[in-house]
Amino acid sequence: MKYNKELKKELETKLEQTNKNRPNNLRIADMAEHEKPVEKLLKHGAEYLSDAELLAIILRTGDRDKSVLSLAQQILNSHPVYKGLNGLNYRHINDLMSISGVGKVKACQIMALNEISHRMSTERHEEKLTLSSSESVAEYFMEKTRYLTKERVYVLFESSSSECIHEVLLSEGSLDRALLSPRELFKEALKVNAASIILMHNHPSGDPEPSDIDIQNTIKLYKLGNEIGIPILDHIIIGDGIYFSMKDHDLFEHIR
C-alpha cells in the first residue's frame, strides 16, 4: 500500500513537471518579456502588433496544448476560404467553439469584438449620412451587409424636411431572396408619419445588379407609394464594396 502511494505521488510530480516544461503551455504572463504582446503594445503602439498578437491580448490565455499566440493564429486561419481578421466576420459562435482551446467565453469575446468593429464603422458613416446621396446611403449600409449570407431588406423613412426619422430591418430571406411585403412597408411608414422612403437590400453574391424580380417589385412599390402619397425615392442594392442605385440609373423615369 505504501509502495502504491509513493509511486502515485512520484507519477503526479513528474506529470506536473512535464506540464510546466511544455513550451506551448503559455499564458501571456508566462511569456518572455520581449515576446509579450501587451508589453510590445505599451512600448511601441498597437500598430506594431501583428493580427495574432492583437487577438492574443483579447484571448489572454491559450490551453494545455498551445500558447495564446498559437491559438490566435489557429483562429485567424480557421475559415476554409477567408483568412486573417476578415475570416472572423464569417465565423459563427458555434464555428469558433469547435476550435480546440476556444470555449464559450473566448467565442463570445471574439463575437463581441466583431460587433464593436462593425458598429464603429457604421457610426462613422451615420455621422456623414446624406439621404439625397445614393453613395452616402450605400456606404452607411455597406458595413452592415458586407458579410451577410442572406438577403436583408432595410428601409429608411424620411421626414418632409428630408431627415431620416426611422430605420428598420423589414425582412430577411434565404440565400438569394428576401420577401418584401408592401403591406408591412407602408404600415411602418404610416406609423412613423414618413413623407418618403428609401429601400435598400443586399446581394450576398457580391453583384449588385438588380434581377428582373427586383425591378418588378420596385415598380409595384413605386406606383403604390405614389398612390398613397409616400413616394419611393430610391432602391439601392449593395454588393461587395459596390452598389446599384435605381434612381441614379433612371429606372423610375419611365414608370407610368
C-alpha positions as semicolon CSV with decimal commas, in nm:
position;residue;x (nm);y (nm);z (nm)
1;M;0,000;0,000;0,000
2;K;0,284;0,235;0,093
3;Y;0,461;0,149;-0,231
4;N;0,149;0,234;-0,432
5;K;0,111;0,570;-0,258
6;E;0,475;0,660;-0,318
7;L;0,451;0,555;-0,684
8;K;0,132;0,757;-0,731
9;K;0,294;1,064;-0,577
10;E;0,603;1,022;-0,795
11;L;0,391;0,996;-1,111
12;E;0,189;1,305;-1,016
13;T;0,509;1,501;-0,955
14;K;0,651;1,401;-1,294
15;L;0,326;1,487;-1,469
16;E;0,315;1,829;-1,305
17;Q;0,679;1,894;-1,401
18;T;0,609;1,785;-1,761
19;N;0,317;2,026;-1,791
20;K;0,527;2,310;-1,651
21;N;0,802;2,242;-1,902
22;R;0,577;2,233;-2,208
23;P;0,694;2,520;-2,433
24;N;0,347;2,586;-2,572
25;N;0,157;2,580;-2,242
26;L;0,183;2,956;-2,202
27;R;-0,032;3,245;-2,097
28;I;0,069;3,598;-2,194
29;A;0,204;3,647;-1,840
30;D;0,428;3,339;-1,881
31;M;0,594;3,462;-2,199
32;A;0,938;3,622;-2,217
33;E;0,921;3,998;-2,165
34;H;1,016;4,084;-2,524
35;E;0,752;3,843;-2,658
36;K;0,454;3,975;-2,459
37;P;0,200;4,148;-2,686
38;V;0,087;4,378;-2,404
39;E;0,443;4,496;-2,333
40;K;0,504;4,539;-2,706
41;L;0,190;4,748;-2,741
42;L;0,280;4,971;-2,446
43;K;0,631;5,024;-2,575
44;H;0,568;5,067;-2,950
45;G;0,192;5,114;-3,001
46;A;-0,087;4,886;-3,123
47;E;0,001;4,942;-3,489
48;Y;0,325;4,747;-3,440
49;L;0,147;4,428;-3,333
50;S;0,051;4,150;-3,572
51;D;-0,312;4,043;-3,607
52;A;-0,237;3,734;-3,399
53;E;-0,076;3,942;-3,122
54;L;-0,376;4,176;-3,108
55;L;-0,615;3,884;-3,086
56;A;-0,395;3,719;-2,822
57;I;-0,443;4,023;-2,598
58;I;-0,820;3,974;-2,622
59;L;-0,800;3,598;-2,558
60;R;-0,541;3,630;-2,274
61;T;-0,475;3,254;-2,238
62;G;-0,413;2,952;-2,455
63;D;-0,476;2,597;-2,337
64;R;-0,275;2,295;-2,223
65;D;-0,150;2,222;-2,573
66;K;-0,086;2,563;-2,726
67;S;0,019;2,915;-2,634
68;V;-0,225;3,202;-2,665
69;L;-0,038;3,322;-2,976
70;S;-0,066;2,979;-3,136
71;L;-0,437;2,972;-3,055
72;A;-0,484;3,320;-3,205
73;Q;-0,308;3,213;-3,525
74;Q;-0,522;2,899;-3,545
75;I;-0,841;3,105;-3,509
76;L;-0,732;3,352;-3,777
77;N;-0,672;3,067;-4,020
78;S;-0,976;2,857;-3,928
79;H;-1,204;2,961;-4,215
80;P;-1,155;2,744;-4,526
81;V;-1,169;3,043;-4,763
82;Y;-1,131;3,373;-4,577
83;K;-0,812;3,404;-4,375
84;G;-0,695;3,659;-4,121
85;L;-0,917;3,914;-3,949
86;N;-1,156;3,912;-4,245
87;G;-1,229;3,547;-4,178
88;L;-1,366;3,629;-3,832
89;N;-1,660;3,804;-3,998
90;Y;-1,768;3,471;-4,144
91;R;-1,740;3,272;-3,821
92;H;-2,047;3,198;-3,611
93;I;-2,019;3,128;-3,241
94;N;-2,053;2,751;-3,291
95;D;-1,774;2,760;-3,552
96;L;-1,544;2,926;-3,301
97;M;-1,635;2,688;-3,019
98;S;-1,547;2,393;-3,241
99;I;-1,182;2,506;-3,236
100;S;-0,975;2,329;-2,971
101;G;-0,896;2,576;-2,693
102;V;-1,192;2,807;-2,768
103;G;-1,473;2,776;-2,519
104;K;-1,790;2,975;-2,473
105;V;-1,619;3,276;-2,315
106;K;-1,346;3,312;-2,580
107;A;-1,601;3,265;-2,859
108;C;-1,818;3,539;-2,707
109;Q;-1,515;3,768;-2,676
110;I;-1,441;3,730;-3,047
111;M;-1,805;3,782;-3,148
112;A;-1,822;4,094;-2,929
113;L;-1,501;4,224;-3,089
114;N;-1,655;4,176;-3,435
115;E;-1,972;4,359;-3,339
116;I;-1,781;4,653;-3,187
117;S;-1,581;4,684;-3,509
118;H;-1,898;4,684;-3,722
119;R;-2,071;4,942;-3,501
120;M;-1,771;5,174;-3,505
121;S;-1,769;5,165;-3,885
122;T;-2,146;5,218;-3,905
123;E;-2,130;5,514;-3,666
124;R;-1,867;5,684;-3,881
125;H;-2,090;5,660;-4,188
126;E;-2,403;5,751;-3,992
127;E;-2,249;6,086;-3,900
128;K;-2,196;6,159;-4,271
129;L;-2,529;6,012;-4,390
130;T;-2,693;6,231;-4,655
131;L;-3,023;6,090;-4,778
132;S;-3,009;6,283;-5,105
133;S;-2,689;6,095;-5,198
134;S;-2,715;5,731;-5,302
135;E;-2,342;5,692;-5,237
136;S;-2,381;5,813;-4,878
137;V;-2,672;5,574;-4,814
138;A;-2,484;5,284;-4,974
139;E;-2,174;5,348;-4,762
140;Y;-2,388;5,360;-4,450
141;F;-2,531;5,013;-4,517
142;M;-2,218;4,861;-4,669
143;E;-2,065;4,753;-4,338
144;K;-2,396;4,619;-4,207
145;T;-2,444;4,387;-4,502
146;R;-2,092;4,309;-4,626
147;Y;-2,062;3,968;-4,458
148;L;-2,425;3,853;-4,466
149;T;-2,508;3,520;-4,629
150;K;-2,879;3,603;-4,666
151;E;-3,063;3,889;-4,829
152;R;-3,195;4,159;-4,598
153;V;-3,428;4,446;-4,680
154;Y;-3,368;4,771;-4,490
155;V;-3,581;5,083;-4,514
156;L;-3,504;5,447;-4,435
157;F;-3,805;5,667;-4,370
158;E;-3,771;6,039;-4,440
159;S;-3,949;6,336;-4,291
160;S;-4,089;6,619;-4,502
161;S;-3,764;6,807;-4,431
162;S;-3,558;6,517;-4,578
163;E;-3,428;6,395;-4,242
164;C;-3,407;6,027;-4,151
165;I;-3,671;5,967;-3,886
166;H;-3,667;5,587;-3,876
167;E;-3,463;5,290;-3,993
168;V;-3,594;4,936;-3,993
169;L;-3,489;4,588;-4,100
170;L;-3,806;4,491;-4,284
171;S;-3,726;4,133;-4,376
172;E;-3,461;3,865;-4,409
173;G;-3,476;3,597;-4,673
174;S;-3,298;3,288;-4,794
175;L;-2,958;3,279;-4,959
176;D;-3,079;3,483;-5,258
177;R;-3,430;3,606;-5,185
178;A;-3,578;3,839;-4,925
179;L;-3,952;3,890;-4,904
180;L;-4,073;4,247;-4,931
181;S;-4,430;4,298;-4,815
182;P;-4,599;4,619;-4,943
183;R;-4,841;4,597;-4,652
184;E;-4,562;4,589;-4,390
185;L;-4,364;4,860;-4,570
186;F;-4,640;5,120;-4,584
187;K;-4,781;5,021;-4,245
188;E;-4,442;5,110;-4,095
189;A;-4,428;5,431;-4,299
190;L;-4,769;5,546;-4,175
191;K;-4,678;5,456;-3,818
192;V;-4,381;5,697;-3,818
193;N;-4,557;5,957;-4,035
194;A;-4,295;5,926;-4,310
195;A;-4,302;6,158;-4,610
196;S;-4,090;5,934;-4,833
197;I;-3,899;5,606;-4,842
198;I;-3,558;5,473;-4,946
199;L;-3,529;5,097;-4,991
200;M;-3,206;4,902;-4,959
201;H;-3,123;4,535;-4,984
202;N;-2,806;4,332;-5,025
203;H;-2,697;4,066;-5,271
204;P;-2,482;3,807;-5,087
205;S;-2,332;3,708;-5,424
206;G;-2,149;4,042;-5,425
207;D;-2,304;4,150;-5,757
208;P;-2,546;4,444;-5,705
209;E;-2,704;4,422;-6,049
210;P;-3,084;4,409;-5,997
211;S;-3,269;4,097;-6,101
212;D;-3,592;4,111;-6,301
213;I;-3,782;4,036;-5,979
214;D;-3,601;4,324;-5,802
215;I;-3,713;4,564;-6,075
216;Q;-4,071;4,431;-6,097
217;N;-4,122;4,451;-5,719
218;T;-3,974;4,800;-5,705
219;I;-4,204;4,924;-5,984
220;K;-4,508;4,791;-5,793
221;L;-4,396;4,961;-5,472
222;Y;-4,313;5,283;-5,658
223;K;-4,664;5,301;-5,808
224;L;-4,828;5,214;-5,478
225;G;-4,620;5,474;-5,294
226;N;-4,727;5,745;-5,537
227;E;-5,093;5,646;-5,494
228;I;-5,067;5,659;-5,116
229;G;-4,863;5,977;-5,115
230;I;-4,545;5,827;-4,967
231;P;-4,310;5,803;-5,267
232;I;-4,020;5,562;-5,305
233;L;-3,719;5,784;-5,369
234;D;-3,465;5,513;-5,441
235;H;-3,393;5,142;-5,418
236;I;-3,026;5,072;-5,356
237;I;-2,874;4,726;-5,390
238;I;-2,549;4,655;-5,205
239;G;-2,285;4,417;-5,338
240;D;-1,929;4,352;-5,226
241;G;-1,794;4,706;-5,192
242;I;-2,015;4,832;-5,477
243;Y;-2,379;4,931;-5,515
244;F;-2,655;4,991;-5,767
245;S;-2,898;5,284;-5,734
246;M;-3,222;5,258;-5,931
247;K;-3,266;5,635;-5,905
248;D;-2,917;5,704;-6,041
249;H;-2,988;5,467;-6,332
250;D;-3,316;5,648;-6,409
251;L;-3,528;5,337;-6,360
252;F;-3,811;5,547;-6,215
253;E;-3,822;5,794;-6,503
254;H;-4,027;5,575;-6,735
255;I;-4,276;5,431;-6,485
256;R;-4,634;5,529;-6,559
